Amino acid sequence: MVRVLDEDGRLLVPKPPLPDDRVAGLYRHMVRARRFDARMLKLQRQGRIGTFAPCFGQEAAQVGSIAACEATDWFVPSFRELGCALYRGATMRNILLYAMGLEEGSVAPKGARDLPISIPVGGQSSHAVGLAWAMKLRGEKAGAIVYFGDGATSEGIIHESMNFAGVMGLGVVFLCQNNQWAISTPRARQSADRPLADRAAAYGFPGVVVDGNDLLAVHGVCAEAMARARSGGGPTLVEAFTYRRGVHTTADDPRVYRSEAEEKSWESRDPVDRARKYLEGRGAWDGKRETALEEAIDAEMAAEVRAAEDYRATGVNPLQMFDFVYVSMPPYLQMQRDEAEEAFRGRNVVVGASAPWKPGGAAAVGQLEEAPPEEDRPEKPR
Amino acid sequence: MSAAPSSNLNMVEALNRALAEEMERDERVMILGEDVGVDGGVFRVTRGLQERFGKHRVVDTPLAEACIVGASVGLALGGMRPVCEMQFSGFMNFAYGQIQPHLSRFLSRTRGGMRMPVVVRAPSGGGIRALEHHCESEEMSYVSVPGLVVLMPSGPRTAYGLLKSAIRSEEPVIFFEPKSIYRAFREEVPVDGEPYPIGKAEILREGGDLTIVTWGAMVRRCREAAGRAAAATGAGIEIVDLLTLKPMDPEAVMGSVRKSGRCVVVHEAPRTGGFAGEIFARISEREDVFHGLRAPLARVTSFDVPYPLFARENAYLPDVERIEAQILKTLKA
């Protein structure tokens, strides 16, 4: 297992692999992800947002890996990559809107090479294969990083994707966050014994196990893998060995299937604490900076929660569900849209809205790009 | 001896009882799926069964829907009677490559030589504010496959009886559990009760002016809408709860529509390609029923759009208001 830091944040290699200010920058992203994740959990418990999959405990695996990507590389998430999404520029408001059950939250910033959340386990891996293939065909020096968990490695599609990428020599980094649990199924019941990264050998490309709670190790391994992906060197499988410290989703109760002692044993290996201790040891971080960072994040969260809740209260057009099924609206669907408009008249049919939606209402104007403009629609390459 | 078991169960408890009793009755019955053992299933349908029957009969599998069904094909051929759980019907698409090409065809392929006594259970339908792919009603993907039996109970009592029939059946059964009513209400469910027969619909309220045909979670909404419409108009409204989508009860719908001359079908699945179309085709094929129609056939369904994230799901699903409005319109026609 590749490690750069020990569990107390002491350097295990002779020289720091990254400048201190860069590490501090990554640490800020980790704290931002953790704090927002915790805020979302609270909002969910208060009934203000719906089900989501927290990233608690996996901040180093996420920030360390995504920070190794350029904006021109493609980001292909599963459903737990809050830390990556924030790093890539997704707004908290959009992440909240998605968790409020609004597709509007899936709209990526203009031009971003970020795919939306993918829930059927493992399926997104093949999209990364196609993206890397397209980059190769178009002569672009760009790769794709795809995220999945230890559970996903049991799905056939993960095998198909890795084999396909290996045969065609495509620039995909398969980033497996082995967080030890697929809902109630422990890593040992998912696959017999060998490290998951060992599978890469059979596909003919490198596989690396890295301490997923070690920010610097994850970043180093992924930087090398992404560089290989961009330069035509083919795929890499990275197994980031980490731990899901929280629930699978907010609908899950881990007390049914794992012990408190086990959860405790991972507390001391926490990725955020470890990165902070490292920075403090280097004299690059202190309590004052920590407080200032927390205050800035809290202010950002407060504003973003308000913006998302305001939009939901009065800005959601229920009929929007008809508008993006096809590029051009078929007549029979338009008839159904008209029928729905009639059926919804004067009624509040949106979960969480405070009043029936009114076309052109104040909240709808200027607060949210409801959909990407025509030239960004998926049928046309960016 | 513990206290006599309660007979007033919700649907989760009723399914759990049916599974336990069938496992007790036939040692070849086994359960496999993701999180069905220690966790008792994400909806807790299999809670306590691993403790009771052991890890070899209630098996936590790797996360692999295709192989859960494919292995069940092999288990059945090898003499077991597997009941597999798909965590959500939306994830069953990964298993479709086993269900359609293999599970449904073994009997025909071997000219009756190899039977497929397999049950594939899957929570289906929406209305619980769940995530993407956790809400769809995909029954038509399976109804359209020759060789499959497709069931959908509408409450604890029918869930219990139908699951028992499914497990005892020699046919491959797709068993959809409408998740929005898992814990919505309780009904009397017997201990060691009788299976409810496959292929038999139920008439839930009788009336001679209009027939509602529905199934699953929509049954409750139709009852409410029919109650309101009947109170407002004095019309006699009959509800046929199909319970078995395939093979559909050949006479229940026909008998009712022949009597009423008016038919409204209500389903959660999208409109185009939905089961309403099949029901209407059968009505059209029957001269005695078709010629007695007094109003155009009508359907209240979800719209032809992807199941929306939950903020818009109430707008997507047929609600009591839309059903009632259609009943009134069809009565006036």
Interface residues (C-beta under 8 A of the other chain):
Chain A: G50 T51 F79 Y98 M100 G101 L102 E103 I117 I119 P120 V121 G123 G151 A152 S154 E155 G156 I157 A182 I183 S184 T185 R189 Q190 S191 T249 A251 D252 V256 Y257 R312 V316 P318 L319 Q320 M321 F322 V325 Y332 L333 Q336 R337 A340 A343 F344 R347 V349 V350 V351 G352 A353
Chain B: E34 D35 G37 V38 D39 G40 V42 D60 P62 L63 A64 E65 A66 C67 G90 F91 N93 F94 R129 A130 L131 E132 H133 H134 R271 T272 F303 D304 V305 P306 P308 L309 F310 A311 R312 E313 N314 A315 Y316 D319 E321 R322 A325
